[in-house]
Amino acid sequence: MMITTSEPASTWHRYPLDRIHDAPSSATPNNVARLTDLIRYHHSLYQMEYRDRPNVLTRVLVCLYDLGASQAQLEKVYYTVQGNLQSLRSVHATIHQDNWQEHLGHSSAYGDYLMFFDGELVRLGLDTLVDTYFYQSSLSDSAGSQLQPLVHLAFGLEKRLPDIVTQSLAYLASTHLPVSELIEPLSEPLIGDRTTSSTSSAQSLETLLLDLVSADPRFDGKMEGDNTFHSAVKLLLKSKHDLLQTYMAEWVKLPFESSQQRLGSLTLLAIRFMSLGSQQSQEHDQVELDPFLGGGQLLQSALAIRTLTNHRPQYLDRFVNLQFVATLCTYVVQGRPKPSKSVPSGLTLSSNTWADCVAHIVESGDPKAILAIHSLIQARELNEQQCLDTAAILVRFSQNGSWIKGGIGQSSR
């Protein structure tokens, strides 16, 4: 049995949060550890993602602990997130060691994969499970669902939560979108139909994406898919594979001294994308955020890759390339918004502190914004002011904003 609780199924969705919360003013290892009970309650109840809505329940609660949320704020977010989760489909236990790779990429197989990886966890133990089915398997080559499965996995490993790890592996398997041909090291990059020198035509990552990719007419047209981000990326990878390889070749030639520098540059660009994916509505004075650019997912995946490669540094090059592919695909699918010369005055605050920004975001109860500001705090060592300015945009959004799923960049093309 995968469910470890003996309480009636009808009570699982009403988990009493007072049992996992000691002091509302700060997070401690003890009260975070109590989340184990909640994880077990929900482990096999819900899908990890449904139509671009990932299950972030556990992650957002831990972030709220870190940010000093009160009991009332925890409950507000808990019931908001839980109410939007999709129930897990029936499990048929059709996946085993001999056929587990035959169902990769089938979203309907998440429950079967979860049962399989739960069993493998018992057989192998946590570390061997992750080595066998992630680092040394094709699951590490997946760009599915904007790398959110990697974020969930890094969270599970960092907190040593085995149930989160098996969820992550099932999430990776059921959203599998292989990009191994793109992220493998390139020996002789090709640009168009001709071999070029080892010097990139772009001198920085931002120039490559915000100038060259932004202006490239070969990316024109909206990637529809079946009206989800994941399906749009899948269509992009299939229809523009050669063009993506062209830009991958340019990426590997950029003048970085190390893979750590490359990851740092991608992390800073992810922060800039959070501003680039925002705009002020002219009619209603609202802040509109693109959830895939402005919601902080690329920043979360960059930070997750840092965690995952701290565990296994030999995989750094591959994961950094994977982050670039995810960044490139996100930028294209979301309409390649062009950076404005100045940020509208309504998107900035005259004065702000981290404490003020955190208080506003936590009180708003918006799960995406909570995860986003938590990531900005983790990344602020790279550029304190840029992170704080981006947090200020999230504050304005929390006061009067809306998510624009279709992509802010689409409106200008």
Secondary structure, DSSP 4 states (H G I P E B T S, - for coil): ------S-GGGGGG--GGGG-S-TT---HHHHHTHHHHHHHHTTTB-SEETTEE--HHHHHHHHHHTT--HHHHHHHHHHHHHTPPBPPPP-----TTTGGGGTT-GGGHHHHHHHHHHHHHHH-HHHHHIIIIITSGGGGB-GGGGHHHHHHHHHHHHT-HHHHHHHHHHHHHT--B-HHHHSPPSS-EETTEE--SS-S-SSHHIIIIIIIHH-GGG-S---TTSSHHHHHHHHHHHSHHHHHHHHHHHHTS--SSHHHHHHHHHHHHHHHHHHTEEE-TTT--EEE-TTTTSSHHHHHHHHHHHHHHH-GGGHHHHHHHHHHHHHHHHHHTT-PPPPSS--GGGS-SS--HHHHHHHHHHHT-HHHHHHHHHHHHHTTT-HHHHHHHHHHHHHHHHSEEE-TT-GGGGG-
